[in-house]
């Protein structure tokens, strides 16, 4: 199901786009879909950054170093 939206633009802009053969409704639809993908990706990146920052949170490393030395590590 689709909906209709109305956008007011300067008459000269519409005329120039039509002169160049631009299908305005298709162009607007494509730009909105592209913007939606961009916003969804930005949100996903923010969520992943939050998860990664909490996953890589390191407390006191002294015990890790001591355990590694006792096991014969570097």
Biopython code that builds the backbone (N, CA, C, O; Angstrom):
import numpy as np
from Bio.PDB.StructureBuilder import StructureBuilder

atoms = [
    (1, "UNK", "N", (0.845, -1.172, 0.000)),
    (1, "UNK", "CA", (0.000, 0.000, 0.000)),
    (1, "UNK", "C", (0.892, 1.238, 0.000)),
    (1, "UNK", "O", (1.912, 1.262, 0.689)),
    (2, "UNK", "N", (0.537, 2.222, -0.731)),
    (2, "UNK", "CA", (1.344, 3.440, -0.799)),
    (2, "UNK", "C", (0.501, 4.635, -0.360)),
    (2, "UNK", "O", (-0.727, 4.569, -0.296)),
    (3, "UNK", "N", (1.192, 5.711, -0.064)),
    (3, "UNK", "CA", (0.543, 6.957, 0.322)),
    (3, "UNK", "C", (1.056, 8.064, -0.577)),
    (3, "UNK", "O", (2.090, 7.921, -1.229)),
    (4, "UNK", "N", (0.337, 9.148, -0.605)),
    (4, "UNK", "CA", (0.715, 10.296, -1.411)),
    (4, "UNK", "C", (1.213, 11.385, -0.480)),
    (4, "UNK", "O", (0.576, 11.694, 0.527)),
    (5, "UNK", "N", (2.364, 11.969, -0.825)),
    (5, "UNK", "CA", (2.851, 13.129, -0.094)),
    (5, "UNK", "C", (2.927, 14.301, -1.057)),
    (5, "UNK", "O", (3.063, 14.115, -2.267)),
    (6, "UNK", "N", (2.841, 15.480, -0.529)),
    (6, "UNK", "CA", (2.918, 16.680, -1.360)),
    (6, "UNK", "C", (4.103, 17.499, -0.905)),
    (6, "UNK", "O", (4.312, 17.693, 0.292)),
    (7, "UNK", "N", (4.882, 17.982, -1.863)),
    (7, "UNK", "CA", (6.042, 18.796, -1.568)),
    (7, "UNK", "C", (5.948, 20.053, -2.411)),
    (7, "UNK", "O", (5.736, 19.989, -3.622)),
    (8, "UNK", "N", (6.106, 21.194, -1.760)),
    (8, "UNK", "CA", (6.049, 22.458, -2.487)),
    (8, "UNK", "C", (7.478, 22.862, -2.842)),
    (8, "UNK", "O", (8.338, 22.986, -1.970)),
    (9, "UNK", "N", (7.716, 23.065, -4.140)),
    (9, "UNK", "CA", (9.026, 23.511, -4.622)),
    (9, "UNK", "C", (8.808, 24.700, -5.549)),
    (9, "UNK", "O", (7.705, 24.885, -6.062)),
    (10, "UNK", "N", (9.825, 25.495, -5.769)),
    (10, "UNK", "CA", (9.688, 26.620, -6.703)),
    (10, "UNK", "C", (9.329, 26.113, -8.110)),
    (10, "UNK", "O", (9.850, 25.100, -8.576)),
    (11, "UNK", "N", (8.436, 26.839, -8.757)),
    (11, "UNK", "CA", (7.981, 26.467, -10.099)),
    (11, "UNK", "C", (9.163, 26.301, -11.055)),
    (11, "UNK", "O", (9.199, 25.365, -11.854)),
    (12, "UNK", "N", (10.130, 27.221, -10.965)),
    (12, "UNK", "CA", (11.273, 27.182, -11.883)),
    (12, "UNK", "C", (12.081, 25.902, -11.694)),
    (12, "UNK", "O", (12.574, 25.332, -12.667)),
    (13, "UNK", "N", (12.220, 25.448, -10.456)),
    (13, "UNK", "CA", (12.925, 24.193, -10.196)),
    (13, "UNK", "C", (12.221, 23.029, -10.879)),
    (13, "UNK", "O", (12.861, 22.208, -11.536)),
    (14, "UNK", "N", (10.913, 22.961, -10.723)),
    (14, "UNK", "CA", (10.127, 21.889, -11.360)),
    (14, "UNK", "C", (10.269, 21.943, -12.881)),
    (14, "UNK", "O", (10.462, 20.916, -13.532)),
    (15, "UNK", "N", (10.173, 23.143, -13.434)),
    (15, "UNK", "CA", (10.275, 23.293, -14.887)),
    (15, "UNK", "C", (11.644, 22.851, -15.397)),
    (15, "UNK", "O", (11.738, 22.155, -16.408)),
    (16, "UNK", "N", (12.702, 23.255, -14.699)),
    (16, "UNK", "CA", (14.052, 22.897, -15.143)),
    (16, "UNK", "C", (14.280, 21.389, -15.048)),
    (16, "UNK", "O", (14.907, 20.798, -15.927)),
    (17, "UNK", "N", (13.771, 20.764, -13.976)),
    (17, "UNK", "CA", (13.915, 19.313, -13.849)),
    (17, "UNK", "C", (13.176, 18.599, -14.973)),
    (17, "UNK", "O", (13.696, 17.646, -15.553)),
    (18, "UNK", "N", (11.969, 19.057, -15.282)),
    (18, "UNK", "CA", (11.199, 18.437, -16.362)),
    (18, "UNK", "C", (11.888, 18.631, -17.706)),
    (18, "UNK", "O", (11.878, 17.733, -18.549)),
    (19, "UNK", "N", (12.493, 19.814, -17.910)),
    (19, "UNK", "CA", (13.222, 20.074, -19.162)),
    (19, "UNK", "C", (14.378, 19.083, -19.339)),
    (19, "UNK", "O", (14.722, 18.701, -20.457)),
    (20, "UNK", "N", (14.958, 18.683, -18.229)),
    (20, "UNK", "CA", (16.089, 17.747, -18.279)),
    (20, "UNK", "C", (15.629, 16.292, -18.264)),
    (20, "UNK", "O", (16.455, 15.379, -18.233)),
    (21, "UNK", "N", (14.335, 16.074, -18.284)),
    (21, "UNK", "CA", (13.806, 14.724, -18.356)),
    (21, "UNK", "C", (13.795, 13.971, -17.041)),
    (21, "UNK", "O", (13.748, 12.741, -17.029)),
    (22, "UNK", "N", (13.837, 14.695, -15.933)),
    (22, "UNK", "CA", (13.852, 14.046, -14.628)),
    (22, "UNK", "C", (12.424, 13.676, -14.229)),
    (22, "UNK", "O", (11.523, 14.514, -14.261)),
    (23, "UNK", "N", (12.230, 12.413, -13.854)),
    (23, "UNK", "CA", (10.956, 11.966, -13.311)),
    (23, "UNK", "C", (10.982, 12.329, -11.822)),
    (23, "UNK", "O", (11.581, 11.625, -11.009)),
    (24, "UNK", "N", (10.329, 13.428, -11.486)),
    (24, "UNK", "CA", (10.450, 13.995, -10.147)),
    (24, "UNK", "C", (9.969, 13.031, -9.075)),
    (24, "UNK", "O", (10.641, 12.861, -8.058)),
    (25, "UNK", "N", (8.834, 12.403, -9.276)),
    (25, "UNK", "CA", (8.317, 11.503, -8.240)),
    (25, "UNK", "C", (9.251, 10.317, -8.031)),
    (25, "UNK", "O", (9.460, 9.892, -6.895)),
    (26, "UNK", "N", (9.816, 9.777, -9.107)),
    (26, "UNK", "CA", (10.752, 8.664, -8.976)),
    (26, "UNK", "C", (12.038, 9.114, -8.285)),
    (26, "UNK", "O", (12.598, 8.383, -7.468)),
    (27, "UNK", "N", (12.494, 10.303, -8.610)),
    (27, "UNK", "CA", (13.709, 10.847, -7.997)),
    (27, "UNK", "C", (13.514, 11.059, -6.496)),
    (27, "UNK", "O", (14.390, 10.714, -5.704)),
    (28, "UNK", "N", (12.377, 11.621, -6.104)),
    (28, "UNK", "CA", (12.089, 11.842, -4.684)),
    (28, "UNK", "C", (11.991, 10.501, -3.967)),
    (28, "UNK", "O", (12.528, 10.348, -2.870)),
    (29, "UNK", "N", (11.322, 9.540, -4.565)),
    (29, "UNK", "CA", (11.186, 8.204, -3.971)),
    (29, "UNK", "C", (12.564, 7.564, -3.759)),
    (29, "UNK", "O", (12.828, 6.991, -2.701)),
    (30, "UNK", "N", (13.422, 7.661, -4.745)),
    (30, "UNK", "CA", (14.760, 7.088, -4.655)),
    (30, "UNK", "C", (15.580, 7.771, -3.562)),
    (30, "UNK", "O", (16.265, 7.107, -2.784)),
    (31, "UNK", "N", (15.505, 9.098, -3.510)),
    (31, "UNK", "CA", (16.252, 9.841, -2.494)),
    (31, "UNK", "C", (15.762, 9.516, -1.089)),
    (31, "UNK", "O", (16.572, 9.397, -0.170)),
    (32, "UNK", "N", (14.453, 9.371, -0.905)),
    (32, "UNK", "CA", (13.919, 9.025, 0.409)),
    (32, "UNK", "C", (14.331, 7.612, 0.820)),
    (32, "UNK", "O", (14.653, 7.378, 1.984)),
    (33, "UNK", "N", (14.325, 6.671, -0.122)),
    (33, "UNK", "CA", (14.760, 5.309, 0.186)),
    (33, "UNK", "C", (16.237, 5.286, 0.564)),
    (33, "UNK", "O", (16.635, 4.581, 1.492)),
    (34, "UNK", "N", (17.045, 6.058, -0.156)),
    (34, "UNK", "CA", (18.476, 6.132, 0.132)),
    (34, "UNK", "C", (18.712, 6.752, 1.517)),
    (34, "UNK", "O", (19.561, 6.282, 2.275)),
    (35, "UNK", "N", (17.968, 7.791, 1.835)),
    (35, "UNK", "CA", (18.098, 8.442, 3.147)),
    (35, "UNK", "C", (17.698, 7.489, 4.273)),
    (35, "UNK", "O", (18.338, 7.460, 5.324)),
    (36, "UNK", "N", (16.640, 6.713, 4.049)),
    (36, "UNK", "CA", (16.200, 5.739, 5.043)),
    (36, "UNK", "C", (17.291, 4.704, 5.299)),
    (36, "UNK", "O", (17.578, 4.387, 6.454)),
    (37, "UNK", "N", (17.900, 4.174, 4.246)),
    (37, "UNK", "CA", (18.988, 3.206, 4.403)),
    (37, "UNK", "C", (20.143, 3.816, 5.192)),
    (37, "UNK", "O", (20.731, 3.162, 6.054)),
    (38, "UNK", "N", (20.464, 5.073, 4.893)),
    (38, "UNK", "CA", (21.551, 5.755, 5.583)),
    (38, "UNK", "C", (21.236, 5.885, 7.076)),
    (38, "UNK", "O", (22.099, 5.619, 7.912)),
    (39, "UNK", "N", (20.026, 6.287, 7.413)),
    (39, "UNK", "CA", (19.645, 6.450, 8.817)),
    (39, "UNK", "C", (19.635, 5.109, 9.545)),
    (39, "UNK", "O", (20.052, 5.025, 10.700)),
    (40, "UNK", "N", (19.161, 4.065, 8.874)),
    (40, "UNK", "CA", (19.150, 2.734, 9.491)),
    (40, "UNK", "C", (20.579, 2.240, 9.746)),
    (40, "UNK", "O", (20.854, 1.649, 10.790)),
    (41, "UNK", "N", (21.482, 2.480, 8.799)),
    (41, "UNK", "CA", (22.878, 2.078, 8.986)),
    (41, "UNK", "C", (23.533, 2.859, 10.123)),
    (41, "UNK", "O", (24.290, 2.294, 10.912)),
    (42, "UNK", "N", (23.243, 4.155, 10.207)),
    (42, "UNK", "CA", (23.797, 4.962, 11.295)),
    (42, "UNK", "C", (23.328, 4.434, 12.644)),
    (42, "UNK", "O", (24.114, 4.343, 13.587)),
    (43, "UNK", "N", (22.051, 4.085, 12.737)),
    (43, "UNK", "CA", (21.516, 3.550, 13.985)),
    (43, "UNK", "C", (22.186, 2.216, 14.325)),
    (43, "UNK", "O", (22.528, 1.969, 15.482)),
    (44, "UNK", "N", (22.370, 1.367, 13.330)),
    (44, "UNK", "CA", (23.015, 0.073, 13.546)),
    (44, "UNK", "C", (24.454, 0.253, 14.028)),
    (44, "UNK", "O", (24.898, -0.443, 14.940)),
    (45, "UNK", "N", (25.176, 1.185, 13.414)),
    (45, "UNK", "CA", (26.557, 1.448, 13.816)),
    (45, "UNK", "C", (26.591, 1.927, 15.266)),
    (45, "UNK", "O", (27.444, 1.489, 16.038)),
    (46, "UNK", "N", (25.685, 2.810, 15.641)),
    (46, "UNK", "CA", (25.633, 3.291, 17.025)),
    (46, "UNK", "C", (25.373, 2.136, 17.993)),
    (46, "UNK", "O", (26.006, 2.058, 19.046)),
    (47, "UNK", "N", (24.452, 1.247, 17.647)),
    (47, "UNK", "CA", (24.154, 0.100, 18.504)),
    (47, "UNK", "C", (25.375, -0.813, 18.635)),
    (47, "UNK", "O", (25.705, -1.265, 19.732)),
    (48, "UNK", "N", (26.040, -1.078, 17.510)),
    (48, "UNK", "CA", (27.217, -1.945, 17.538)),
    (48, "UNK", "C", (28.361, -1.312, 18.316)),
    (48, "UNK", "O", (29.071, -2.003, 19.047)),
    (49, "UNK", "N", (28.546, -0.003, 18.165)),
    (49, "UNK", "CA", (29.597, 0.670, 18.927)),
    (49, "UNK", "C", (29.330, 0.552, 20.421)),
    (49, "UNK", "O", (30.256, 0.345, 21.206)),
    (50, "UNK", "N", (28.073, 0.682, 20.812)),
    (50, "UNK", "CA", (27.718, 0.541, 22.219)),
    (50, "UNK", "C", (28.006, -0.858, 22.724)),
    (50, "UNK", "O", (28.543, -1.024, 23.819)),
    (51, "UNK", "N", (27.657, -1.861, 21.945)),
    (51, "UNK", "CA", (27.912, -3.245, 22.337)),
    (51, "UNK", "C", (29.411, -3.534, 22.404)),
    (51, "UNK", "O", (29.880, -4.203, 23.325)),
    (52, "UNK", "N", (30.159, -3.026, 21.423)),
    (52, "UNK", "CA", (31.603, -3.267, 21.411)),
    (52, "UNK", "C", (32.293, -2.579, 22.587)),
    (52, "UNK", "O", (33.203, -3.141, 23.197)),
    (53, "UNK", "N", (31.857, -1.370, 22.897)),
    (53, "UNK", "CA", (32.517, -0.667, 23.994)),
    (53, "UNK", "C", (32.277, -1.383, 25.316)),
    (53, "UNK", "O", (33.155, -1.401, 26.179)),
    (54, "UNK", "N", (31.097, -1.972, 25.483)),
    (54, "UNK", "CA", (30.848, -2.695, 26.726)),
    (54, "UNK", "C", (31.545, -4.060, 26.712)),
    (54, "UNK", "O", (31.935, -4.560, 27.767)),
    (55, "UNK", "N", (31.706, -4.665, 25.539)),
    (55, "UNK", "CA", (32.365, -5.968, 25.446)),
    (55, "UNK", "C", (33.872, -5.834, 25.689)),
    (55, "UNK", "O", (34.495, -6.761, 26.206)),
    (56, "UNK", "N", (34.455, -4.708, 25.326)),
    (56, "UNK", "CA", (35.893, -4.528, 25.450)),
    (56, "UNK", "C", (36.285, -3.792, 26.722)),
    (56, "UNK", "O", (37.451, -3.450, 26.917)),
    (57, "UNK", "N", (35.317, -3.553, 27.575)),
    (57, "UNK", "CA", (35.621, -2.872, 28.822)),
    (57, "UNK", "C", (36.522, -3.770, 29.662)),
    (57, "UNK", "O", (36.157, -4.901, 29.982)),
    (58, "UNK", "N", (37.674, -3.270, 30.011)),
    (58, "UNK", "CA", (38.648, -4.059, 30.759)),
    (58, "UNK", "C", (38.810, -3.440, 32.138)),
    (58, "UNK", "O", (38.958, -2.227, 32.284)),
    (59, "UNK", "N", (38.779, -4.289, 33.125)),
    (59, "UNK", "CA", (38.968, -3.821, 34.492)),
    (59, "UNK", "C", (40.446, -3.766, 34.824)),
    (59, "UNK", "O", (41.258, -3.326, 34.010)),
    (60, "UNK", "N", (40.786, -4.209, 36.005)),
    (60, "UNK", "CA", (42.171, -4.214, 36.462)),
    (60, "UNK", "C", (42.928, -5.312, 35.718)),
    (60, "UNK", "O", (42.579, -6.489, 35.812)),
    (61, "UNK", "N", (43.956, -4.922, 34.985)),
    (61, "UNK", "CA", (44.701, -5.885, 34.176)),
    (61, "UNK", "C", (45.800, -6.594, 34.968)),
    (61, "UNK", "O", (46.448, -7.504, 34.451)),
    (62, "UNK", "N", (46.009, -6.185, 36.208)),
    (62, "UNK", "CA", (47.083, -6.779, 37.006)),
    (62, "UNK", "C", (46.923, -8.278, 37.140)),
    (62, "UNK", "O", (47.888, -9.026, 36.978)),
    (63, "UNK", "N", (45.703, -8.726, 37.436)),
    (63, "UNK", "CA", (45.485, -10.163, 37.619)),
    (63, "UNK", "C", (45.699, -10.925, 36.314)),
    (63, "UNK", "O", (46.185, -12.056, 36.336)),
    (64, "UNK", "N", (45.347, -10.325, 35.182)),
    (64, "UNK", "CA", (45.556, -10.986, 33.891)),
    (64, "UNK", "C", (47.050, -11.137, 33.596)),
    (64, "UNK", "O", (47.493, -12.183, 33.121)),
    (65, "UNK", "N", (47.813, -10.097, 33.879)),
    (65, "UNK", "CA", (49.258, -10.148, 33.635)),
    (65, "UNK", "C", (49.914, -11.178, 34.548)),
    (65, "UNK", "O", (50.761, -11.961, 34.117)),
    (66, "UNK", "N", (49.508, -11.165, 35.821)),
    (66, "UNK", "CA", (50.086, -12.115, 36.777)),
    (66, "UNK", "C", (49.789, -13.555, 36.351)),
    (66, "UNK", "O", (50.678, -14.407, 36.388)),
    (67, "UNK", "N", (48.559, -13.828, 35.951)),
    (67, "UNK", "CA", (48.174, -15.193, 35.528)),
    (67, "UNK", "C", (48.966, -15.606, 34.299)),
    (67, "UNK", "O", (49.404, -16.752, 34.196)),
    (68, "UNK", "N", (49.151, -14.678, 33.368)),
    (68, "UNK", "CA", (49.899, -14.993, 32.156)),
    (68, "UNK", "C", (51.359, -15.327, 32.505)),
    (68, "UNK", "O", (51.924, -16.268, 31.948)),
    (69, "UNK", "N", (51.966, -14.570, 33.412)),
    (69, "UNK", "CA", (53.354, -14.817, 33.809)),
    (69, "UNK", "C", (53.495, -16.163, 34.513)),
    (69, "UNK", "O", (54.474, -16.880, 34.311)),
    (70, "UNK", "N", (52.504, -16.498, 35.344)),
    (70, "UNK", "CA", (52.560, -17.763, 36.072)),
    (70, "UNK", "C", (52.438, -18.952, 35.143)),
    (70, "UNK", "O", (52.965, -20.028, 35.423)),
    (71, "UNK", "N", (51.727, -18.750, 34.015)),
    (71, "UNK", "CA", (51.564, -19.837, 33.050)),
    (71, "UNK", "C", (52.748, -19.921, 32.099)),
    (71, "UNK", "O", (52.766, -20.768, 31.206)),
    (72, "UNK", "N", (53.721, -19.066, 32.277)),
    (72, "UNK", "CA", (54.891, -19.109, 31.402)),
    (72, "UNK", "C", (54.705, -18.333, 30.121)),
    (72, "UNK", "O", (55.369, -18.605, 29.120)),
    (73, "UNK", "N", (53.824, -17.387, 30.146)),
    (73, "UNK", "CA", (53.616, -16.547, 28.949)),
    (73, "UNK", "C", (54.810, -15.663, 28.707)),
    (73, "UNK", "O", (55.895, -15.918, 29.230)),
    (74, "UNK", "N", (54.624, -14.638, 27.930)),
    (74, "UNK", "CA", (55.716, -13.728, 27.604)),
    (74, "UNK", "C", (56.273, -13.179, 28.858)),
    (74, "UNK", "O", (57.211, -12.383, 28.820)),
]
sb = StructureBuilder()
sb.init_structure("model")
sb.init_model(0)
sb.init_chain("A")
sb.init_seg("    ")
for serial, (resi, resn, name, xyz) in enumerate(atoms, 1):
    if name == "N":
        sb.init_residue(resn, " ", resi, " ")
    sb.init_atom(name, np.array(xyz, "f"), 0.0, 1.0, " ", f" {name:<3s}", serial, name[0])
structure = sb.get_structure()
